[in-house]
Amino acid sequence: MTGTAARRGAVRLVLAAVATVLCWAAVPPAAAHDELLFSDPSESGVLRAMPSRAILTFTGPVAEVHEVTVTGPDGSVANGTPTATGPEVRQNLWSGPDGAYTLTYDVVSSDGHEMAGEIRFEVGDGTPDEVGAASSSSGDGDDPDGVLRGVVVPAGVVLLSGACALVIRHRRRAAPSAT
């Protein structure tokens, strides 16, 4: 093996090792935290009358309920303490006047991830207004790392891999043949 061939082999080995390390480093930890799946009343929902209870259904079991509140024009309509059974959290409600309501929740999933958010809905014969346009959040909506993990890191890995492939190809063409 000549000195040039040995050097090329070493460069390839180093590039392969660097690419492997970068790929492993770029893989984010599992982001499979539980989140709100369904709510009754629903976000931006318009109900003819106040329901007797609010129900929140999450994608996994709820370990602890810190708080569930429902407030409207005359204040709180929550009746008693919320209960959690599996992935479902229930809060009994008093009847309340027509108007805009906000259901706020703060729970901990079985994996220890805190989930908090709010759901806005209307009671009465009205139509949803801008108050109902706000979306509910499951605590992950304000996570700036979500975009980083979901788009930037994979795009960076693809670009870096492409750059490495171009460097290797360019060096192969530029190297004088030993024949």
N, C-alpha and C positions, 0 to 999 in steps of 0.2 A: 504494500500500500504506500503510495507516494505521500509526501508532506501535504500537498494540496488536497488530495482525497481524504486524508485523515482530518484535515482542518474542516472540510465540508461536512464530514460525518459528525465531528464535534459540534459544529454550528447547528446542524439539524437536531442533534440530541438536546442541545441547550434550548433551542426554540420549542421543541416538543415538550420539554419539561416546564418551560415558562408558560406555554399555552395550557398545559394540564393544570398547573397551579392556579392560573387566572380563572379557568373555568370552575374549579372547585371553590375558589374564593368568591366568585360571583353568584353562586347558588345561595339564595336567601333561605333562612330557616322557614319551616312550614308556617304558612300564614292562614291556617285553617281555624281561626278563632270563630266562635259562635257569633251569630248576629240575629237581629230581629227579622223574622220571616213574615209575620202576619200580625195585624192588630185589628181589634174590633172594639170600638169604632176605628175605621181606616183613616189614613192621612187624607185630609181635604174632604172627608165624607160629610154629607148633609143628611141628618136624621130628622124624622118628624117629631120624635120624642126622645128624651134621655133614656138610654138603656139602663137596665138594673145592675149591670156589671160591665167592666172593661176587661178585655182578655188580650194578653200579649203572648204570642207564640214565637219561640226562638228556635234556632237550628239545632240546639243541643240542650241538655238538662241545665236548669238553673240551680246553683248551689246556695245562693243567698240573695234575698231581696233587701236592698238598702232603703228604697223609697219608691212609691208609686203615688202620684198626686194627680188629681183632675180638678182644674179650676176653671171657673166661668165668670159670668157677669156679677154674680152674687158671692163669689169666693169659692171655697172648696166644696166639692160634692162627694168626696171620698167618704165611704162609710165603713169604718173599721180598718183592720190591717190587711195588707195584701197577702195572698197565699201563693206558694209555688208548688206545682206538682209536675215533675219531669221538665219538659221544655215550656210549660205553660204557667203564666202568672195571671192571677185573677184579682181584681179589685172591685168590691161591691160599691155601688153608687147610690146616692140620694137623688131624687128627682130635682131638676133645676129649671130655671127659666130659659126661654129661647135666647140664642146668642152664640158667641164664639167661645170655644173651650180649648184648653190645652192639657193634654195628658203628658206628664213627665215621668220618666222611669230611670232607675239606677239599680242595676242588678249585677251579680257576679255569676259567670258561667262555671260549669264544672271544671274547666281547665284553668280557672283563676283569673280569667280575663274580665275586666269590668266593662259593662255595656250600659251606656246612658244615652238618652235622647228624648225627643218630644214629638208628639203627634197632635196636630191641630185639626179640629173638626167643628162643625156647626150643628146646632139643634134648632129646628124650626123649619119654616117653609122657604127660607132664603136660598140663595145660590152661593157657591164658594166664592170668596173674594181674595184679595192679595194675602190675607192672613193665612189662608189655607195653602198658598203657593209655596210656603217654606217646607222643605223636605225634612223628613225625620232623619235622625242620625243614630248610628249604633255605636258611637264612640270611635269608629275607625274613619269617619268622614274627615276628621281633622288630622289624619295621619299623613304627614308629608312623605314618609318613607314608602307609602303604597305606590305612588307614581314611580319612585326610584326603583323599587323592586320589580314592578310590573312592566316597565317600558325601557327605562334608561339602561339598566344593567344588561338585559338581553341584547339590546341594540349595541352596547359597548362591546360585548363578547363577540358578536357577529362582525363588527367592524375590525376589532383587533385580530380575529382569526383571518379575515380577508387580507389585512395588511401583512400578516406573517406569511400567508400563502404567496402574496405578490413579491415579497422580499426573497423568498426561497426560489421562486420562478425566475426572478431577475438574476439572481446569483448563478443559477444553473446555466442561463443563456450567456452570461458574461464570462464564465469560467472557460479558459481554453481547454479544448479537448486533449486528452492525453494519448490519443491514437496516432 
